[in-house]
């Protein structure tokens, strides 16, 4: 029975035989597990029996076929989710509308392949050769293009949500994208200079003899904004903040402690410097006060009883050296006073900064404790989540095992049902064969009885044939004697009046056609009726009826019977004795052996020989 799968596109129906369910072939049946190891060999054998690989809309989820050879194959609309086609040759393959979610195509060859409208979500196309491939209208989300060759590929109208690439990815001559500048951002909006061939890494840069360049192999992510189309390629959203892990919290705590230590050191430096300035200022004030006191309290000089005024107190318009020093010290005291005020203000600011830093440190310690508690809570939640994930994984594994067991049971039940049907059909066939053998046995027994009867009848026929042969010999002998007697009689009647009464010679009488069972009537002086009919299968009965005038002797009658070729078969002679006062009526019949029925007869009528002899003797 042919597969009942209905293709979305107009094409000839699937000609593959159906499976145990009687509706779909194994390749279009989603209930058939394609992840088994034997599936690839079976599929390869099927493809070898075809002119080309025709797997349109086939259900091939989880197919494990690394290194597959499917050049120019038809995989349009095929479901290849989670399939493993590493290093496969898919040159010029038709994958339009195919489902390739999470498919592993690393190292495959997809040159000039058609992937229009295909779903490439989370597919791994690392190091894939896709030169000249068409991906118009394809869905690209989370797709890996690291090291892929996309030169001259066509991505017009493709829905590009996100993909991974590196500088080994080749975009030279790609079509369907808009040029934008390149930045160092790992999530830059697009790579148009790559597409224009500005950053295409040649084969010489990929030489295995050179040390690997981490920047070339570093994975970059393109991610579009929600609701943005692939034609405009907007800037991606900013990178998310770093999660609050233990390492981050410890780093922030170290930075905060270092800041506090630096603030304390700066405050100590200010305090030490202020002390030095205060000491110098105090010493300067002491020197200034001492000098002023010495000048003011010097006693006046006496000369001849007359008080001589102190020359130092004499007003002199020109400044003395002491006055200059005093002015210098005043200026220095003012400067030092300003420096002390500045140092005091700096000290106050440092103290305020220290108090603020201490408050921040205290708050940071509180925040650190809170974050530690939150981190511990998150760790506990994460542990619970991990435990739940393990339980969920075990449940999923048990569920998958149950599904696999159910599938095995379904396959086993289908095999058993098919075997039971085969046994029932075989039983019916054997019953028919037994019935036919019984009928044949009964028929053979009947045939053996018939053979026995035929053997008996054959023996009887042989005996009858022997008797017939003996009768024939006797009849031939009688015929020769009759011919001798006839010749003698003819010689005796030659020249006598009886010769004129013999009538027509045998060769002159007509040959009359015979019909089985129908009388042959002849008229004249005597009315004759000749009837020839079947007595048995190999015997005939000849009946002759003669009717003439009363008290008149009936003539002698001779009957010659002829075969199909007018060859004489039998010759019969009838003579009726003369009896006075007897009506002119007589009949005679003969029973003859004959394998075939005579076709004609000749009837000869001659006068009564006995009467003519009596007349001749008189």
ABEGO torsion letter per residue (X at the ends): XBBABBBABBBBBBABBBBAAGABBAAABAABBAABAAAAAAAAAAAAABABBBABGBBABGBBBBGBBABGBBABGBBABGBBABGBBABGBBABGBBABGBBABGBBABGBBABGBBABGBBABGBBABGBBABGBBBBGBBABGBBABGBBABGBBBABBBBBAABBABGBBGBBBBBBBABAABABAAAAAAGAABBBAAAABAABBBBAAAABBBBBBBBBGBBAAAGBBBBBBBBBBBBAAAAAAAAAAAAAAAAAAAAAAAAAAAAAAAAAAAAAAAAAAAAAAAAAAAABBBBBBGGBBBBBAAABBBABBBAAAAAAAAAAAAAAAAAAAAAAAAAAAAAAAAAAAAAAAAAAAAAAAAAAAAAAAAAAAAAAAAAAAAAAAAAAAAAAAAAAAAAAAAAAAAAAAAAAAAAAAAAAAAAAAAAAAAAAAAAAAAAAAAAAAAAAAAAAAAAAAAAAAAAAAAAAAAAAAAAAAAAAAAAAAAABGBAAAAAAEBBAAABBBBBBBBGBBBBBBEABBBBBBBBBABAABBBBBBBBBBBBGBBBBBBBBBBBBAAGBBABBBBBBBBBBBGBBBBBBBBBBBBBABBBABBBBBBBBBAAAAAAAAAX
